[in-house]
Amino acid sequence: MKRSALLTRSLTALLLAGSLAHSARAQEEQPPEKPPGPPPTAAEARAERQKNSAAKLAGLLAFVETSCPDLKPNTERLNAVVSGLGVAPDDLAQGDLKLRSRAYTEIYGKDVPANCARAAENFGETGRTIPGLIAKR
């Protein structure tokens, strides 16, 4: 019986040592974490918020174009608003801003009737947020 207990302890010790060694090797193999960069400046953070706002608006207008039968986007007004945010309208058709815009379009599409109504209320001819961004067909 003593021999069996000694064998069990030895096997347990070997398994434990093996798993610790494997864990140590796995930690060594992982690439080191990148140190965090400096936080964005206030101007960079503001520019990023403005780009995101421009992408939201572009996504909203794409949603309105495809999903709201009684509404149509006013692209001239969109271009003016986006330019006022410091974003070139052409930038919305490429790269990261295009992807963000599409993501917002998909989100708005999850509740078409409610989002069409909100779009008209907030961005229609007498909208509360940005009047004239959306018109009736």
C-alpha positions as CSV (number, residue, x, y, z in Angstrom):
1,M,0.0,0.0,0.0
2,K,2.9,2.4,0.8
3,R,4.4,1.6,-2.6
4,S,1.1,2.5,-4.3
5,A,0.8,5.8,-2.4
6,L,4.4,6.7,-3.3
7,L,3.8,5.9,-6.9
8,T,0.6,8.0,-7.0
9,R,2.5,11.0,-5.4
10,S,5.3,10.6,-7.8
11,L,2.9,10.5,-10.8
12,T,1.0,13.6,-9.5
13,A,4.3,15.4,-9.0
14,L,5.4,14.6,-12.5
15,L,2.1,15.7,-14.0
16,L,2.2,18.9,-12.0
17,A,5.8,19.6,-13.0
18,G,5.0,18.9,-16.7
19,S,2.0,21.2,-16.8
20,L,4.0,24.0,-15.1
21,A,6.8,23.6,-17.6
22,H,4.3,23.6,-20.5
23,S,2.7,26.7,-19.1
24,A,6.0,28.5,-18.7
25,R,6.9,27.6,-22.4
26,A,3.6,28.9,-23.6
27,Q,4.1,32.2,-21.8
28,E,7.6,32.5,-23.4
29,E,6.2,31.8,-26.9
30,Q,3.6,34.6,-26.7
31,P,4.6,37.8,-28.3
32,P,5.2,40.6,-25.8
33,E,2.3,43.0,-25.4
34,K,2.7,46.3,-27.2
35,P,3.0,49.1,-24.8
36,P,0.0,51.4,-25.0
37,G,0.7,54.5,-27.1
38,P,0.1,57.9,-25.9
39,P,-3.5,58.9,-25.4
40,P,-5.0,60.9,-28.3
41,T,-4.8,64.6,-28.0
42,A,-8.1,66.6,-27.6
43,A,-7.9,67.6,-31.3
44,E,-7.4,63.9,-32.4
45,A,-10.3,62.7,-30.2
46,R,-12.5,65.5,-31.6
47,A,-11.5,64.6,-35.2
48,E,-12.3,60.9,-34.6
49,R,-15.7,61.8,-33.1
50,Q,-16.5,63.9,-36.2
51,K,-15.5,61.1,-38.6
52,N,-17.7,58.8,-36.7
53,S,-20.6,61.3,-36.8
54,A,-20.1,61.6,-40.6
55,A,-20.1,57.8,-41.0
56,K,-23.3,57.6,-38.9
57,L,-25.0,60.2,-41.1
58,A,-23.9,58.4,-44.3
59,G,-25.1,55.1,-42.9
60,L,-28.4,56.7,-42.1
61,L,-28.9,58.1,-45.6
62,A,-28.0,54.8,-47.2
63,F,-30.6,53.1,-44.9
64,V,-33.2,55.7,-45.9
65,E,-32.5,55.2,-49.6
66,T,-33.0,51.5,-49.4
67,S,-35.5,51.0,-46.7
68,C,-37.8,54.0,-46.3
69,P,-40.2,54.1,-49.2
70,D,-41.6,57.6,-48.4
71,L,-38.2,59.2,-47.8
72,K,-35.2,60.1,-49.8
73,P,-31.8,61.4,-48.8
74,N,-30.6,64.9,-49.6
75,T,-27.0,64.1,-50.6
76,E,-26.1,67.8,-51.2
77,R,-27.1,68.6,-47.7
78,L,-25.1,65.5,-46.4
79,N,-22.0,66.7,-48.3
80,A,-22.3,70.2,-46.7
81,V,-22.8,68.8,-43.2
82,V,-20.0,66.3,-43.5
83,S,-17.6,69.0,-44.9
84,G,-18.6,71.1,-41.9
85,L,-17.4,68.3,-39.7
86,G,-14.0,68.4,-41.4
87,V,-14.5,65.2,-43.3
88,A,-14.2,65.1,-47.1
89,P,-17.4,63.6,-48.5
90,D,-15.3,61.3,-50.8
91,D,-13.7,59.8,-47.7
92,L,-17.1,58.2,-46.8
93,A,-16.9,56.0,-49.9
94,Q,-13.7,54.3,-49.0
95,G,-11.7,52.6,-46.3
96,D,-12.6,52.7,-42.6
97,L,-15.3,55.3,-43.0
98,K,-17.1,53.2,-45.6
99,L,-17.0,50.2,-43.3
100,R,-18.3,52.2,-40.4
101,S,-21.1,53.7,-42.6
102,R,-22.2,50.2,-43.7
103,A,-22.2,49.0,-40.1
104,Y,-24.5,51.8,-39.1
105,T,-26.8,51.1,-42.1
106,E,-27.1,47.5,-40.9
107,I,-27.9,48.6,-37.4
108,Y,-30.6,50.9,-38.6
109,G,-32.0,48.1,-40.7
110,K,-32.8,46.0,-37.5
111,D,-36.0,48.1,-36.9
112,V,-37.0,49.6,-40.2
113,P,-40.4,51.2,-39.3
114,A,-39.1,52.8,-36.1
115,N,-35.8,54.1,-37.7
116,C,-37.6,55.5,-40.8
117,A,-39.9,57.4,-38.4
118,R,-36.9,58.6,-36.3
119,A,-35.1,59.6,-39.5
120,A,-38.0,61.8,-40.7
121,E,-38.5,63.3,-37.2
122,N,-34.8,64.2,-36.6
123,F,-33.6,64.8,-40.1
124,G,-36.6,65.7,-42.2
125,E,-37.6,69.1,-43.5
126,T,-38.3,70.4,-40.0
127,G,-36.0,67.9,-38.2
128,R,-34.8,68.5,-34.7
129,T,-31.2,67.4,-35.3
130,I,-30.2,68.3,-38.8
131,P,-33.2,69.7,-40.8
132,G,-33.3,69.0,-44.5
133,L,-31.0,66.0,-44.5
134,I,-34.0,63.8,-45.6
135,A,-36.9,64.8,-47.8
136,K,-40.2,63.1,-48.7
137,R,-40.3,61.3,-52.0
